[in-house]
Amino acid sequence: MATSDIASPSFITGTYGREVVFSQMQGAVSTAGNVTHYAVYETSGSRVLITGKLQSTTNMSANGVFSTQSFSVGLIAPD
């Protein structure tokens, strides 16, 4: 995922939080297994930025391809 695939945070209507929109993406699967969660990882800083649970478990095959639709993540404003 490139930086251009992530929109700048915008305000969520009616809240004090922010929303980040991610473009649809596609990538290679290296190991077979069931996928239940996702993570956005910053390789340059070696840190996890966002994690979440998928709506349903997905079985992935080794050497396959995964893809997602565009999705958004809400970020709660600090107190």
mmCIF file of the N, C-alpha and C atoms, coordinates in Angstrom:
data_MODEL
# 
_entry.id   MODEL 
# 
loop_
_atom_site.group_PDB 
_atom_site.id 
_atom_site.type_symbol 
_atom_site.label_atom_id 
_atom_site.label_alt_id 
_atom_site.label_comp_id 
_atom_site.label_asym_id 
_atom_site.label_entity_id 
_atom_site.label_seq_id 
_atom_site.pdbx_PDB_ins_code 
_atom_site.Cartn_x 
_atom_site.Cartn_y 
_atom_site.Cartn_z 
_atom_site.occupancy 
_atom_site.B_iso_or_equiv 
_atom_site.pdbx_formal_charge 
_atom_site.auth_seq_id 
_atom_site.auth_comp_id 
_atom_site.auth_asym_id 
_atom_site.auth_atom_id 
_atom_site.pdbx_PDB_model_num 
ATOM 1   N N  . MET A 1 1  ? 0.851   -1.158  0.000  1.00 0.00 ? 1  MET A N  1 
ATOM 2   C CA . MET A 1 1  ? 0.000   0.000   0.000  1.00 0.00 ? 1  MET A CA 1 
ATOM 3   C C  . MET A 1 1  ? 0.900   1.225   0.000  1.00 0.00 ? 1  MET A C  1 
ATOM 4   N N  . ALA A 1 2  ? 0.592   2.161   -0.847 1.00 0.00 ? 2  ALA A N  1 
ATOM 5   C CA . ALA A 1 2  ? 1.353   3.404   -0.921 1.00 0.00 ? 2  ALA A CA 1 
ATOM 6   C C  . ALA A 1 2  ? 0.653   4.488   -0.114 1.00 0.00 ? 2  ALA A C  1 
ATOM 7   N N  . THR A 1 3  ? 1.407   5.496   0.266  1.00 0.00 ? 3  THR A N  1 
ATOM 8   C CA . THR A 1 3  ? 0.834   6.616   1.008  1.00 0.00 ? 3  THR A CA 1 
ATOM 9   C C  . THR A 1 3  ? -0.347  7.212   0.258  1.00 0.00 ? 3  THR A C  1 
ATOM 10  N N  . SER A 1 4  ? -0.286  7.232   -1.063 1.00 0.00 ? 4  SER A N  1 
ATOM 11  C CA . SER A 1 4  ? -1.379  7.798   -1.860 1.00 0.00 ? 4  SER A CA 1 
ATOM 12  C C  . SER A 1 4  ? -2.663  6.976   -1.760 1.00 0.00 ? 4  SER A C  1 
ATOM 13  N N  . ASP A 1 5  ? -2.596  5.753   -1.220 1.00 0.00 ? 5  ASP A N  1 
ATOM 14  C CA . ASP A 1 5  ? -3.780  4.905   -1.044 1.00 0.00 ? 5  ASP A CA 1 
ATOM 15  C C  . ASP A 1 5  ? -4.543  5.231   0.239  1.00 0.00 ? 5  ASP A C  1 
ATOM 16  N N  . ILE A 1 6  ? -4.017  6.156   1.027  1.00 0.00 ? 6  ILE A N  1 
ATOM 17  C CA . ILE A 1 6  ? -4.636  6.519   2.304  1.00 0.00 ? 6  ILE A CA 1 
ATOM 18  C C  . ILE A 1 6  ? -5.010  7.990   2.253  1.00 0.00 ? 6  ILE A C  1 
ATOM 19  N N  . ALA A 1 7  ? -6.288  8.277   2.438  1.00 0.00 ? 7  ALA A N  1 
ATOM 20  C CA . ALA A 1 7  ? -6.741  9.666   2.413  1.00 0.00 ? 7  ALA A CA 1 
ATOM 21  C C  . ALA A 1 7  ? -6.357  10.363  3.718  1.00 0.00 ? 7  ALA A C  1 
ATOM 22  N N  . SER A 1 8  ? -6.196  11.659  3.666  1.00 0.00 ? 8  SER A N  1 
ATOM 23  C CA . SER A 1 8  ? -5.934  12.433  4.880  1.00 0.00 ? 8  SER A CA 1 
ATOM 24  C C  . SER A 1 8  ? -7.131  12.307  5.816  1.00 0.00 ? 8  SER A C  1 
ATOM 25  N N  . PRO A 1 9  ? -6.891  12.264  7.123  1.00 0.00 ? 9  PRO A N  1 
ATOM 26  C CA . PRO A 1 9  ? -8.013  12.150  8.055  1.00 0.00 ? 9  PRO A CA 1 
ATOM 27  C C  . PRO A 1 9  ? -9.000  13.294  7.878  1.00 0.00 ? 9  PRO A C  1 
ATOM 28  N N  . SER A 1 10 ? -10.281 12.973  7.998  1.00 0.00 ? 10 SER A N  1 
ATOM 29  C CA . SER A 1 10 ? -11.325 13.988  7.929  1.00 0.00 ? 10 SER A CA 1 
ATOM 30  C C  . SER A 1 10 ? -12.240 13.825  9.130  1.00 0.00 ? 10 SER A C  1 
ATOM 31  N N  . PHE A 1 11 ? -12.968 14.881  9.478  1.00 0.00 ? 11 PHE A N  1 
ATOM 32  C CA . PHE A 1 11 ? -13.874 14.812  10.615 1.00 0.00 ? 11 PHE A CA 1 
ATOM 33  C C  . PHE A 1 11 ? -15.038 13.880  10.319 1.00 0.00 ? 11 PHE A C  1 
ATOM 34  N N  . ILE A 1 12 ? -15.462 13.126  11.332 1.00 0.00 ? 12 ILE A N  1 
ATOM 35  C CA . ILE A 1 12 ? -16.651 12.287  11.221 1.00 0.00 ? 12 ILE A CA 1 
ATOM 36  C C  . ILE A 1 12 ? -17.836 13.159  11.628 1.00 0.00 ? 12 ILE A C  1 
ATOM 37  N N  . THR A 1 13 ? -18.806 13.269  10.779 1.00 0.00 ? 13 THR A N  1 
ATOM 38  C CA . THR A 1 13 ? -19.965 14.125  11.036 1.00 0.00 ? 13 THR A CA 1 
ATOM 39  C C  . THR A 1 13 ? -20.614 13.785  12.372 1.00 0.00 ? 13 THR A C  1 
ATOM 40  N N  . GLY A 1 14 ? -20.844 14.801  13.187 1.00 0.00 ? 14 GLY A N  1 
ATOM 41  C CA . GLY A 1 14 ? -21.533 14.625  14.456 1.00 0.00 ? 14 GLY A CA 1 
ATOM 42  C C  . GLY A 1 14 ? -20.685 14.123  15.600 1.00 0.00 ? 14 GLY A C  1 
ATOM 43  N N  . THR A 1 15 ? -19.375 13.997  15.403 1.00 0.00 ? 15 THR A N  1 
ATOM 44  C CA . THR A 1 15 ? -18.497 13.524  16.479 1.00 0.00 ? 15 THR A CA 1 
ATOM 45  C C  . THR A 1 15 ? -17.253 14.398  16.534 1.00 0.00 ? 15 THR A C  1 
ATOM 46  N N  . TYR A 1 16 ? -16.407 14.119  17.501 1.00 0.00 ? 16 TYR A N  1 
ATOM 47  C CA . TYR A 1 16 ? -15.121 14.800  17.595 1.00 0.00 ? 16 TYR A CA 1 
ATOM 48  C C  . TYR A 1 16 ? -13.999 13.944  17.035 1.00 0.00 ? 16 TYR A C  1 
ATOM 49  N N  . GLY A 1 17 ? -14.367 12.815  16.459 1.00 0.00 ? 17 GLY A N  1 
ATOM 50  C CA . GLY A 1 17 ? -13.366 11.896  15.936 1.00 0.00 ? 17 GLY A CA 1 
ATOM 51  C C  . GLY A 1 17 ? -12.973 12.206  14.508 1.00 0.00 ? 17 GLY A C  1 
ATOM 52  N N  . ARG A 1 18 ? -12.075 11.404  14.003 1.00 0.00 ? 18 ARG A N  1 
ATOM 53  C CA . ARG A 1 18 ? -11.593 11.513  12.621 1.00 0.00 ? 18 ARG A CA 1 
ATOM 54  C C  . ARG A 1 18 ? -11.829 10.180  11.926 1.00 0.00 ? 18 ARG A C  1 
ATOM 55  N N  . GLU A 1 19 ? -11.829 10.225  10.602 1.00 0.00 ? 19 GLU A N  1 
ATOM 56  C CA . GLU A 1 19 ? -11.997 9.028   9.802  1.00 0.00 ? 19 GLU A CA 1 
ATOM 57  C C  . GLU A 1 19 ? -10.885 8.996   8.753  1.00 0.00 ? 19 GLU A C  1 
ATOM 58  N N  . VAL A 1 20 ? -10.285 7.831   8.580  1.00 0.00 ? 20 VAL A N  1 
ATOM 59  C CA . VAL A 1 20 ? -9.257  7.642   7.561  1.00 0.00 ? 20 VAL A CA 1 
ATOM 60  C C  . VAL A 1 20 ? -9.801  6.644   6.552  1.00 0.00 ? 20 VAL A C  1 
ATOM 61  N N  . VAL A 1 21 ? -9.766  7.009   5.260  1.00 0.00 ? 21 VAL A N  1 
ATOM 62  C CA . VAL A 1 21 ? -10.281 6.144   4.200  1.00 0.00 ? 21 VAL A CA 1 
ATOM 63  C C  . VAL A 1 21 ? -9.098  5.515   3.457  1.00 0.00 ? 21 VAL A C  1 
ATOM 64  N N  . PHE A 1 22 ? -9.160  4.187   3.303  1.00 0.00 ? 22 PHE A N  1 
ATOM 65  C CA . PHE A 1 22 ? -8.137  3.426   2.591  1.00 0.00 ? 22 PHE A CA 1 
ATOM 66  C C  . PHE A 1 22 ? -8.697  2.997   1.240  1.00 0.00 ? 22 PHE A C  1 
ATOM 67  N N  . SER A 1 23 ? -7.909  3.128   0.188  1.00 0.00 ? 23 SER A N  1 
ATOM 68  C CA . SER A 1 23 ? -8.322  2.683   -1.149 1.00 0.00 ? 23 SER A CA 1 
ATOM 69  C C  . SER A 1 23 ? -8.377  1.168   -1.189 1.00 0.00 ? 23 SER A C  1 
ATOM 70  N N  . GLN A 1 24 ? -9.078  0.621   -2.193 1.00 0.00 ? 24 GLN A N  1 
ATOM 71  C CA . GLN A 1 24 ? -9.058  -0.831  -2.337 1.00 0.00 ? 24 GLN A CA 1 
ATOM 72  C C  . GLN A 1 24 ? -7.630  -1.255  -2.640 1.00 0.00 ? 24 GLN A C  1 
ATOM 73  N N  . MET A 1 25 ? -7.285  -2.466  -2.250 1.00 0.00 ? 25 MET A N  1 
ATOM 74  C CA . MET A 1 25 ? -5.908  -2.918  -2.444 1.00 0.00 ? 25 MET A CA 1 
ATOM 75  C C  . MET A 1 25 ? -5.865  -4.394  -2.763 1.00 0.00 ? 25 MET A C  1 
ATOM 76  N N  . GLN A 1 26 ? -4.705  -4.834  -3.201 1.00 0.00 ? 26 GLN A N  1 
ATOM 77  C CA . GLN A 1 26 ? -4.491  -6.219  -3.584 1.00 0.00 ? 26 GLN A CA 1 
ATOM 78  C C  . GLN A 1 26 ? -3.058  -6.589  -3.224 1.00 0.00 ? 26 GLN A C  1 
ATOM 79  N N  . GLY A 1 27 ? -2.832  -7.841  -2.810 1.00 0.00 ? 27 GLY A N  1 
ATOM 80  C CA . GLY A 1 27 ? -1.488  -8.257  -2.449 1.00 0.00 ? 27 GLY A CA 1 
ATOM 81  C C  . GLY A 1 27 ? -1.328  -9.767  -2.502 1.00 0.00 ? 27 GLY A C  1 
ATOM 82  N N  . ALA A 1 28 ? -0.103  -10.216 -2.345 1.00 0.00 ? 28 ALA A N  1 
ATOM 83  C CA . ALA A 1 28 ? 0.223   -11.647 -2.404 1.00 0.00 ? 28 ALA A CA 1 
ATOM 84  C C  . ALA A 1 28 ? 0.073   -12.289 -1.031 1.00 0.00 ? 28 ALA A C  1 
ATOM 85  N N  . VAL A 1 29 ? -0.349  -13.539 -1.030 1.00 0.00 ? 29 VAL A N  1 
ATOM 86  C CA . VAL A 1 29 ? -0.461  -14.340 0.192  1.00 0.00 ? 29 VAL A CA 1 
ATOM 87  C C  . VAL A 1 29 ? 0.726   -15.294 0.222  1.00 0.00 ? 29 VAL A C  1 
ATOM 88  N N  . SER A 1 30 ? 1.489   -15.282 1.307  1.00 0.00 ? 30 SER A N  1 
ATOM 89  C CA . SER A 1 30 ? 2.670   -16.149 1.382  1.00 0.00 ? 30 SER A CA 1 
ATOM 90  C C  . SER A 1 30 ? 2.400   -17.441 2.138  1.00 0.00 ? 30 SER A C  1 
ATOM 91  N N  . THR A 1 31 ? 1.463   -17.441 3.086  1.00 0.00 ? 31 THR A N  1 
ATOM 92  C CA . THR A 1 31 ? 1.195   -18.616 3.911  1.00 0.00 ? 31 THR A CA 1 
ATOM 93  C C  . THR A 1 31 ? -0.304  -18.882 3.971  1.00 0.00 ? 31 THR A C  1 
ATOM 94  N N  . ALA A 1 32 ? -0.708  -20.138 3.821  1.00 0.00 ? 32 ALA A N  1 
ATOM 95  C CA . ALA A 1 32 ? -2.122  -20.504 3.882  1.00 0.00 ? 32 ALA A CA 1 
ATOM 96  C C  . ALA A 1 32 ? -2.648  -20.378 5.302  1.00 0.00 ? 32 ALA A C  1 
ATOM 97  N N  . GLY A 1 33 ? -3.920  -20.067 5.434  1.00 0.00 ? 33 GLY A N  1 
ATOM 98  C CA . GLY A 1 33 ? -4.537  -20.014 6.753  1.00 0.00 ? 33 GLY A CA 1 
ATOM 99  C C  . GLY A 1 33 ? -5.809  -19.196 6.745  1.00 0.00 ? 33 GLY A C  1 
ATOM 100 N N  . ASN A 1 34 ? -6.446  -19.135 7.914  1.00 0.00 ? 34 ASN A N  1 
ATOM 101 C CA . ASN A 1 34 ? -7.657  -18.349 8.085  1.00 0.00 ? 34 ASN A CA 1 
ATOM 102 C C  . ASN A 1 34 ? -7.305  -16.941 8.549  1.00 0.00 ? 34 ASN A C  1 
ATOM 103 N N  . VAL A 1 35 ? -7.875  -15.951 7.899  1.00 0.00 ? 35 VAL A N  1 
ATOM 104 C CA . VAL A 1 35 ? -7.620  -14.556 8.235  1.00 0.00 ? 35 VAL A CA 1 
ATOM 105 C C  . VAL A 1 35 ? -8.811  -14.032 9.035  1.00 0.00 ? 35 VAL A C  1 
ATOM 106 N N  . THR A 1 36 ? -8.544  -13.471 10.217 1.00 0.00 ? 36 THR A N  1 
ATOM 107 C CA . THR A 1 36 ? -9.616  -12.959 11.074 1.00 0.00 ? 36 THR A CA 1 
ATOM 108 C C  . THR A 1 36 ? -9.460  -11.475 11.405 1.00 0.00 ? 36 THR A C  1 
ATOM 109 N N  . HIS A 1 37 ? -8.238  -10.944 11.256 1.00 0.00 ? 37 HIS A N  1 
ATOM 110 C CA . HIS A 1 37 ? -7.952  -9.557  11.617 1.00 0.00 ? 37 HIS A CA 1 
ATOM 111 C C  . HIS A 1 37 ? -7.078  -8.902  10.544 1.00 0.00 ? 37 HIS A C  1 
ATOM 112 N N  . TYR A 1 38 ? -6.974  -7.592  10.602 1.00 0.00 ? 38 TYR A N  1 
ATOM 113 C CA . TYR A 1 38 ? -6.079  -6.867  9.706  1.00 0.00 ? 38 TYR A CA 1 
ATOM 114 C C  . TYR A 1 38 ? -5.226  -5.910  10.525 1.00 0.00 ? 38 TYR A C  1 
ATOM 115 N N  . ALA A 1 39 ? -4.121  -5.473  9.942  1.00 0.00 ? 39 ALA A N  1 
ATOM 116 C CA . ALA A 1 39 ? -3.257  -4.490  10.577 1.00 0.00 ? 39 ALA A CA 1 
ATOM 117 C C  . ALA A 1 39 ? -2.661  -3.593  9.505  1.00 0.00 ? 39 ALA A C  1 
ATOM 118 N N  . VAL A 1 40 ? -2.507  -2.327  9.817  1.00 0.00 ? 40 VAL A N  1 
ATOM 119 C CA . VAL A 1 40 ? -1.792  -1.394  8.961  1.00 0.00 ? 40 VAL A CA 1 
ATOM 120 C C  . VAL A 1 40 ? -0.466  -1.146  9.657  1.00 0.00 ? 40 VAL A C  1 
ATOM 121 N N  . TYR A 1 41 ? 0.609   -1.508  8.985  1.00 0.00 ? 41 TYR A N  1 
ATOM 122 C CA . TYR A 1 41 ? 1.949   -1.502  9.560  1.00 0.00 ? 41 TYR A CA 1 
ATOM 123 C C  . TYR A 1 41 ? 2.828   -0.536  8.793  1.00 0.00 ? 41 TYR A C  1 
ATOM 124 N N  . GLU A 1 42 ? 3.503   0.327   9.501  1.00 0.00 ? 42 GLU A N  1 
ATOM 125 C CA . GLU A 1 42 ? 4.432   1.279   8.889  1.00 0.00 ? 42 GLU A CA 1 
ATOM 126 C C  . GLU A 1 42 ? 5.828   0.655   8.865  1.00 0.00 ? 42 GLU A C  1 
ATOM 127 N N  . THR A 1 43 ? 6.303   0.306   7.686  1.00 0.00 ? 43 THR A N  1 
ATOM 128 C CA . THR A 1 43 ? 7.592   -0.382  7.600  1.00 0.00 ? 43 THR A CA 1 
ATOM 129 C C  . THR A 1 43 ? 8.763   0.539   7.919  1.00 0.00 ? 43 THR A C  1 
ATOM 130 N N  . SER A 1 44 ? 8.660   1.818   7.553  1.00 0.00 ? 44 SER A N  1 
ATOM 131 C CA . SER A 1 44 ? 9.789   2.720   7.809  1.00 0.00 ? 44 SER A CA 1 
ATOM 132 C C  . SER A 1 44 ? 9.992   2.972   9.298  1.00 0.00 ? 44 SER A C  1 
ATOM 133 N N  . GLY A 1 45 ? 8.915   2.964   10.063 1.00 0.00 ? 45 GLY A N  1 
ATOM 134 C CA . GLY A 1 45 ? 9.021   3.191   11.507 1.00 0.00 ? 45 GLY A CA 1 
ATOM 135 C C  . GLY A 1 45 ? 8.867   1.927   12.318 1.00 0.00 ? 45 GLY A C  1 
ATOM 136 N N  . SER A 1 46 ? 8.644   0.807   11.633 1.00 0.00 ? 46 SER A N  1 
ATOM 137 C CA . SER A 1 46 ? 8.455   -0.500  12.278 1.00 0.00 ? 46 SER A CA 1 
ATOM 138 C C  . SER A 1 46 ? 7.422   -0.446  13.393 1.00 0.00 ? 46 SER A C  1 
ATOM 139 N N  . ARG A 1 47 ? 6.226   0.054   13.044 1.00 0.00 ? 47 ARG A N  1 
ATOM 140 C CA . ARG A 1 47 ? 5.178   0.105   14.066 1.00 0.00 ? 47 ARG A CA 1 
ATOM 141 C C  . ARG A 1 47 ? 3.803   -0.161  13.461 1.00 0.00 ? 47 ARG A C  1 
ATOM 142 N N  . VAL A 1 48 ? 2.931   -0.735  14.284 1.00 0.00 ? 48 VAL A N  1 
ATOM 143 C CA . VAL A 1 48 ? 1.561   -1.007  13.894 1.00 0.00 ? 48 VAL A CA 1 
ATOM 144 C C  . VAL A 1 48 ? 0.744   0.259   14.147 1.00 0.00 ? 48 VAL A C  1 
ATOM 145 N N  . LEU A 1 49 ? 0.011   0.705   13.127 1.00 0.00 ? 49 LEU A N  1 
ATOM 146 C CA . LEU A 1 49 ? -0.769  1.935   13.236 1.00 0.00 ? 49 LEU A CA 1 
ATOM 147 C C  . LEU A 1 49 ? -2.231  1.670   13.573 1.00 0.00 ? 49 LEU A C  1 
ATOM 148 N N  . ILE A 1 50 ? -2.825  0.666   12.921 1.00 0.00 ? 50 ILE A N  1 
ATOM 149 C CA . ILE A 1 50 ? -4.243  0.358   13.117 1.00 0.00 ? 50 ILE A CA 1 
ATOM 150 C C  . ILE A 1 50 ? -4.423  -1.150  13.030 1.00 0.00 ? 50 ILE A C  1 
ATOM 151 N N  . THR A 1 51 ? -5.291  -1.692  13.880 1.00 0.00 ? 51 THR A N  1 
ATOM 152 C CA . THR A 1 51 ? -5.677  -3.098  13.778 1.00 0.00 ? 51 THR A CA 1 
ATOM 153 C C  . THR A 1 51 ? -7.193  -3.186  13.881 1.00 0.00 ? 51 THR A C  1 
ATOM 154 N N  . GLY A 1 52 ? -7.741  -4.273  13.410 1.00 0.00 ? 52 GLY A N  1 
ATOM 155 C CA . GLY A 1 52 ? -9.180  -4.470  13.510 1.00 0.00 ? 52 GLY A CA 1 
ATOM 156 C C  . GLY A 1 52 ? -9.562  -5.890  13.160 1.00 0.00 ? 52 GLY A C  1 
ATOM 157 N N  . LYS A 1 53 ? -10.797 -6.231  13.487 1.00 0.00 ? 53 LYS A N  1 
ATOM 158 C CA . LYS A 1 53 ? -11.329 -7.558  13.193 1.00 0.00 ? 53 LYS A CA 1 
ATOM 159 C C  . LYS A 1 53 ? -12.127 -7.496  11.895 1.00 0.00 ? 53 LYS A C  1 
ATOM 160 N N  . LEU A 1 54 ? -11.952 -8.501  11.035 1.00 0.00 ? 54 LEU A N  1 
ATOM 161 C CA . LEU A 1 54 ? -12.717 -8.585  9.796  1.00 0.00 ? 54 LEU A CA 1 
ATOM 162 C C  . LEU A 1 54 ? -14.157 -8.983  10.112 1.00 0.00 ? 54 LEU A C  1 
ATOM 163 N N  . GLN A 1 55 ? -15.082 -8.660  9.244  1.00 0.00 ? 55 GLN A N  1 
ATOM 164 C CA . GLN A 1 55 ? -16.488 -9.010  9.452  1.00 0.00 ? 55 GLN A CA 1 
ATOM 165 C C  . GLN A 1 55 ? -16.707 -10.514 9.422  1.00 0.00 ? 55 GLN A C  1 
ATOM 166 N N  . SER A 1 56 ? -15.895 -11.229 8.662  1.00 0.00 ? 56 SER A N  1 
ATOM 167 C CA . SER A 1 56 ? -15.997 -12.684 8.615  1.00 0.00 ? 56 SER A CA 1 
ATOM 168 C C  . SER A 1 56 ? -14.611 -13.277 8.366  1.00 0.00 ? 56 SER A C  1 
ATOM 169 N N  . THR A 1 57 ? -14.426 -14.505 8.802  1.00 0.00 ? 57 THR A N  1 
ATOM 170 C CA . THR A 1 57 ? -13.160 -15.212 8.593  1.00 0.00 ? 57 THR A CA 1 
ATOM 171 C C  . THR A 1 57 ? -13.020 -15.585 7.116  1.00 0.00 ? 57 THR A C  1 
ATOM 172 N N  . THR A 1 58 ? -11.821 -15.415 6.584  1.00 0.00 ? 58 THR A N  1 
ATOM 173 C CA . THR A 1 58 ? -11.545 -15.739 5.188  1.00 0.00 ? 58 THR A CA 1 
ATOM 174 C C  . THR A 1 58 ? -10.404 -16.738 5.132  1.00 0.00 ? 58 THR A C  1 
ATOM 175 N N  . ASN A 1 59 ? -10.572 -17.814 4.354  1.00 0.00 ? 59 ASN A N  1 
ATOM 176 C CA . ASN A 1 59 ? -9.524  -18.804 4.187  1.00 0.00 ? 59 ASN A CA 1 
ATOM 177 C C  . ASN A 1 59 ? -8.655  -18.398 3.006  1.00 0.00 ? 59 ASN A C  1 
ATOM 178 N N  . MET A 1 60 ? -7.348  -18.307 3.211  1.00 0.00 ? 60 MET A N  1 
ATOM 179 C CA . MET A 1 60 ? -6.407  -17.919 2.163  1.00 0.00 ? 60 MET A CA 1 
ATOM 180 C C  . MET A 1 60 ? -5.496  -19.089 1.817  1.00 0.00 ? 60 MET A C  1 
ATOM 181 N N  . SER A 1 61 ? -5.192  -19.240 0.519  1.00 0.00 ? 61 SER A N  1 
ATOM 182 C CA . SER A 1 61 ? -4.275  -20.267 0.033  1.00 0.00 ? 61 SER A CA 1 
ATOM 183 C C  . SER A 1 61 ? -2.895  -19.665 -0.165 1.00 0.00 ? 61 SER A C  1 
ATOM 184 N N  . ALA A 1 62 ? -1.861  -20.455 0.129  1.00 0.00 ? 62 ALA A N  1 
ATOM 185 C CA . ALA A 1 62 ? -0.489  -20.001 -0.119 1.00 0.00 ? 62 ALA A CA 1 
ATOM 186 C C  . ALA A 1 62 ? -0.330  -19.671 -1.593 1.00 0.00 ? 62 ALA A C  1 
ATOM 187 N N  . ASN A 1 63 ? 0.443   -18.645 -1.882 1.00 0.00 ? 63 ASN A N  1 
ATOM 188 C CA . ASN A 1 63 ? 0.704   -18.176 -3.246 1.00 0.00 ? 63 ASN A CA 1 
ATOM 189 C C  . ASN A 1 63 ? -0.555  -17.625 -3.931 1.00 0.00 ? 63 ASN A C  1 
ATOM 190 N N  . GLY A 1 64 ? -1.578  -17.329 -3.146 1.00 0.00 ? 64 GLY A N  1 
ATOM 191 C CA . GLY A 1 64 ? -2.794  -16.736 -3.690 1.00 0.00 ? 64 GLY A CA 1 
ATOM 192 C C  . GLY A 1 64 ? -2.716  -15.219 -3.663 1.00 0.00 ? 64 GLY A C  1 
ATOM 193 N N  . VAL A 1 65 ? -3.841  -14.587 -3.909 1.00 0.00 ? 65 VAL A N  1 
ATOM 194 C CA . VAL A 1 65 ? -3.932  -13.134 -3.925 1.00 0.00 ? 65 VAL A CA 1 
ATOM 195 C C  . VAL A 1 65 ? -5.093  -12.713 -3.029 1.00 0.00 ? 65 VAL A C  1 
ATOM 196 N N  . PHE A 1 66 ? -4.885  -11.690 -2.213 1.00 0.00 ? 66 PHE A N  1 
ATOM 197 C CA . PHE A 1 66 ? -5.980  -11.148 -1.424 1.00 0.00 ? 66 PHE A CA 1 
ATOM 198 C C  . PHE A 1 66 ? -6.345  -9.792  -2.008 1.00 0.00 ? 66 PHE A C  1 
ATOM 199 N N  . SER A 1 67 ? -7.574  -9.371  -1.770 1.00 0.00 ? 67 SER A N  1 
ATOM 200 C CA . SER A 1 67 ? -7.994  -8.032  -2.194 1.00 0.00 ? 67 SER A CA 1 
ATOM 201 C C  . SER A 1 67 ? -9.023  -7.509  -1.217 1.00 0.00 ? 67 SER A C  1 
ATOM 202 N N  . THR A 1 68 ? -9.112  -6.207  -1.118 1.00 0.00 ? 68 THR A N  1 
ATOM 203 C CA . THR A 1 68 ? -10.106 -5.556  -0.268 1.00 0.00 ? 68 THR A CA 1 
ATOM 204 C C  . THR A 1 68 ? -10.811 -4.478  -1.061 1.00 0.00 ? 68 THR A C  1 
ATOM 205 N N  . GLN A 1 69 ? -11.987 -4.149  -0.612 1.00 0.00 ? 69 GLN A N  1 
ATOM 206 C CA . GLN A 1 69 ? -12.691 -2.980  -1.107 1.00 0.00 ? 69 GLN A CA 1 
ATOM 207 C C  . GLN A 1 69 ? -12.147 -1.784  -0.342 1.00 0.00 ? 69 GLN A C  1 
ATOM 208 N N  . SER A 1 70 ? -12.494 -0.595  -0.770 1.00 0.00 ? 70 SER A N  1 
ATOM 209 C CA . SER A 1 70 ? -12.151 0.603   -0.009 1.00 0.00 ? 70 SER A CA 1 
ATOM 210 C C  . SER A 1 70 ? -12.823 0.491   1.368  1.00 0.00 ? 70 SER A C  1 
ATOM 211 N N  . PHE A 1 71 ? -12.141 0.920   2.415  1.00 0.00 ? 71 PHE A N  1 
ATOM 212 C CA . PHE A 1 71 ? -12.743 0.882   3.749  1.00 0.00 ? 71 PHE A CA 1 
ATOM 213 C C  . PHE A 1 71 ? -12.268 2.082   4.558  1.00 0.00 ? 71 PHE A C  1 
ATOM 214 N N  . SER A 1 72 ? -13.010 2.381   5.605  1.00 0.00 ? 72 SER A N  1 
ATOM 215 C CA . SER A 1 72 ? -12.633 3.506   6.467  1.00 0.00 ? 72 SER A CA 1 
ATOM 216 C C  . SER A 1 72 ? -12.495 3.039   7.901  1.00 0.00 ? 72 SER A C  1 
ATOM 217 N N  . VAL A 1 73 ? -11.673 3.755   8.645  1.00 0.00 ? 73 VAL A N  1 
ATOM 218 C CA . VAL A 1 73 ? -11.436 3.462   10.055 1.00 0.00 ? 73 VAL A CA 1 
ATOM 219 C C  . VAL A 1 73 ? -11.681 4.737   10.824 1.00 0.00 ? 73 VAL A C  1 
ATOM 220 N N  . GLY A 1 74 ? -12.542 4.652   11.853 1.00 0.00 ? 74 GLY A N  1 
ATOM 221 C CA . GLY A 1 74 ? -12.806 5.807   12.697 1.00 0.00 ? 74 GLY A CA 1 
ATOM 222 C C  . GLY A 1 74 ? -11.805 5.885   13.826 1.00 0.00 ? 74 GLY A C  1 
ATOM 223 N N  . LEU A 1 75 ? -11.330 7.074   14.104 1.00 0.00 ? 75 LEU A N  1 
ATOM 224 C CA . LEU A 1 75 ? -10.367 7.313   15.180 1.00 0.00 ? 75 LEU A CA 1 
ATOM 225 C C  . LEU A 1 75 ? -11.016 8.233   16.200 1.00 0.00 ? 75 LEU A C  1 
ATOM 226 N N  . ILE A 1 76 ? -11.080 7.802   17.442 1.00 0.00 ? 76 ILE A N  1 
ATOM 227 C CA . ILE A 1 76 ? -11.702 8.591   18.494 1.00 0.00 ? 76 ILE A CA 1 
ATOM 228 C C  . ILE A 1 76 ? -10.776 9.725   18.894 1.00 0.00 ? 76 ILE A C  1 
ATOM 229 N N  . ALA A 1 77 ? -11.354 10.902  19.061 1.00 0.00 ? 77 ALA A N  1 
ATOM 230 C CA . ALA A 1 77 ? -10.557 12.067  19.478 1.00 0.00 ? 77 ALA A CA 1 
ATOM 231 C C  . ALA A 1 77 ? -10.111 11.874  20.925 1.00 0.00 ? 77 ALA A C  1 
ATOM 232 N N  . PRO A 1 78 ? -8.892  12.298  21.258 1.00 0.00 ? 78 PRO A N  1 
ATOM 233 C CA . PRO A 1 78 ? -8.428  12.171  22.635 1.00 0.00 ? 78 PRO A CA 1 
ATOM 234 C C  . PRO A 1 78 ? -9.202  13.095  23.562 1.00 0.00 ? 78 PRO A C  1 
ATOM 235 N N  . ASP A 1 79 ? -9.313  12.708  24.819 1.00 0.00 ? 79 ASP A N  1 
ATOM 236 C CA . ASP A 1 79 ? -9.995  13.551  25.828 1.00 0.00 ? 79 ASP A CA 1 
ATOM 237 C C  . ASP A 1 79 ? -9.167  14.748  26.192 1.00 0.00 ? 79 ASP A C  1 
# 
